[in-house]
Amino acid sequence: MVVKKITTSLTLAAAMAVSGATFADTNRALEAWKEFAAEQNNPNYDKWVSLISQPAAIEKAKKWKELRGYDAYDIIDKTELPAELKPGLVITKDNKANYPWLKDYLPKELYDAVGSSWGSIGKITIVPTNTYYMHDGYYKGTKEIIDKNIKIIPNEKGELVYEDGRFALLEGPATTAIPFVHPKNGIELNWDYVAHSTNSDTLSFNPLEMNACSPDGSLDRSYKADLFWWHYHNRTNVAPFGDIDDKDDFIEGGAVFFLEPNDVRGFAGVRQRYASGDREDDFKAYIPSLRRTRLLTGSDSQDPLAAGLELTWDDWRSYWVKTDVSKFEYNLVGETLILAAPEVGHAYDAHVMTEDKCNWASIEVELRPVWILEIVDKTGKYQYSKRRSYIDKEMYFAQYHMTWDPRGNPLRNWDDVRDFRPSTGDMSWSSALVSNQTTQRASTLFMDTDWEGMGENVTEEMFDVEQLRDYRSVSYTHLRAHET
C-alpha cells in the first residue's frame, strides 16, 4: 500500500485550510451516489441515497466540512488515481491480477482473501466515496474548543487534560468532541480515535451474534449476547442526558451478557474506563458455572470473549486499549487512500456473508482518506507487538486495522461496516470480521442496533455486574418462555 510521509508543511497547510466556498443543498458524495444508484438499479443503493438526501444530512455534512476545512473529495482530488479505480468495478479471483494498482489501495489481507480457501471473499465491488461526520454533540464540543481556543494536551503520562490539569474526557466541551481536528503526531491521533468512541452515547443490540469459524471455513461455534455501552458524561444524543450519577472518575463503560449457547448462558462482564492513567479499568466478570464474580486485571483484557472467538476484550469496537505511554509508543507514520467498507449499515450491510456465516459472498469498498497510526508495544508482554490503524480523516475512527504478534508475525485484522445514520450523524455497527492470519481462524459479528429502545432499555444496572447477572437472567428466562 502506498504511504505518504507526513511533512510539517503539509500538516500545517491542512490545519490552516478553511473552505470559503458556498455550499449548495447537496454535496459531491450525494451527487456521486445519485448517479451510481441510477446506473445500478439496486434498491439498497436507492435506500442509501434517500438517507443521505435528507436536509439534515446535507446540513451536517456542510457544517463538518467547514469545521474541518475539507471533506473526503477535497483530499482525493489531490491524488492522481488509476483510471480503472472508480465506482462499479467488480474484483474477483479471476481478474484481480489485471489491476496491479489494487495492492496500493486494498489491504493485503483483503486482497489475499479474494478467492482464498478460508475467510474467502467471492467478489469486491467499489462504490462511491461517502462523506462522514459525527452527531451534533460532537460538533458542538469540537467547535467550542476551536472557537474558544481551549488548550487540550496529552500530559507526561499521556493522559488527555486541559491546561489546568483536569481530565478532558470527564468535564467540559472535550467530553464529547474531537480534541485535535488536525492531529500533529501519534498521541494526538490516538486520542482522536479514543474520543470518537462509538459516536453514540449508548450502544445496544437485538442481540449481538458472534461466530467462531474453523480454518476450513466452516462454523465451529456460535454465540448470542447482549452488549451495552454508555458514554458517561455530557450525553446529548440518547437519554439519559447530561452526566451519569456516581461515574465522576469514569469515562465510559461496556457490558456483555451471554444468552447462547447454554454452556455459557449467564456469563456477564462489565468493564469501566478510568480517566486516570494510573488506575486499571474496573473490570469484573460473573462466571455462572462457579457462581462467583471475578475481578479481572489488565492482562485478562487480552483474552477472547469466549472460546474460539478471535475477538478479545481489548478489541471491542475494534480498539479499546487503555492509553499508556509507559507501555506503548504512538506514531503517526503517514497518510494514504485506502479501499475500505462503506458505513452504509443503516440502509444495508455491505458485507454479504455466505450461508455458513464464515465467508463473504461479496463485500463493497469505497476510497477513503486516512492517517496511519502505529501503536507499538514497549513491554514485550502484550498480545500485539504492533497495531496499525487506518484512521478516517472525516470521522476519526479506524477504517481498517492490522496487528502483529510478539514475534512480529501477522496476526489479526479487523474490518467492519458501521451503522451510520446520516440525518443524526451518530453511529453503531452492522457487521465485522476478525481474521487470524496465523491460525486461519476467523470470527464474524452481526449487529442489529436497538435504535428505538436503547434510551429506555439500557439502564445503570447493566454496568454493575452483580445487578447485570440477575437482571438479564430473569429477562432471558422470560424471553425464552415466551418464545416457546
Salt bridges, closest charged atoms under 4 A:
GLU31 OE2 - LYS34 NZ 3.69
ASP71 OD2 - LYS65 NZ 3.57
ASP74 OD2 - LYS65 NZ 3.21
ASP77 OD2 - ARG28 NH1 2.61
ASP112 OD2 - LYS108 NZ 2.57
ASP136 OD2 - LYS60 NZ 3.57
ASP136 OD1 - LYS63 NZ 3.86
GLU144 OE2 - LYS148 NZ 3.14
ASP147 OD2 - LYS143 NZ 2.63
ASP164 OD2 - ARG166 NE 2.69
GLU171 OE1 - ARG166 NH1 2.98
GLU188 OE2 - LYS184 NZ 3.07
GLU209 OE2 - LYS357 NZ 2.77
ASP220 OD2 - ARG441 NH2 2.92
ASP226 OD2 - ARG472 NH2 2.20
ASP243 OD1 - HIS233 ND1 3.77
ASP249 OD2 - ARG279 NH1 3.69
GLU252 OE2 - ARG317 NH1 3.19
GLU260 OE2 - ARG480 NH1 3.50
ASP263 OD2 - ARG221 NH2 2.47
ASP278 OD2 - LYS157 NZ 2.45
ASP281 OD2 - ARG271 NE 2.78
ASP281 OD1 - ARG273 NE 2.67
ASP282 OD1 - LYS284 NZ 2.73
ASP300 OD1 - ARG294 NH2 3.16
GLU310 OE1 - ARG412 NE 2.73
ASP314 OD1 - ARG271 NH2 2.92
ASP315 OD1 - ARG387 NH2 3.51
GLU335 OE1 - LYS393 NZ 2.53
GLU366 OE1 - ARG368 NH1 3.18
GLU374 OE2 - LYS386 NZ 3.93
GLU374 OE2 - ARG388 NH2 2.64
ASP392 OD2 - ARG368 NE 2.76
GLU394 OE2 - ARG68 NH2 3.61
GLU394 OE1 - ARG368 NH2 2.85
ASP415 OD2 - HIS351 NE2 3.29
ASP419 OD1 - HIS346 ND1 2.79
ASP426 OD2 - ARG421 NH2 2.83
GLU466 OE1 - ARG469 NH1 3.11
ASP470 OD1 - ARG469 NE 3.36
GLU483 OE1 - ARG480 NH1 2.80
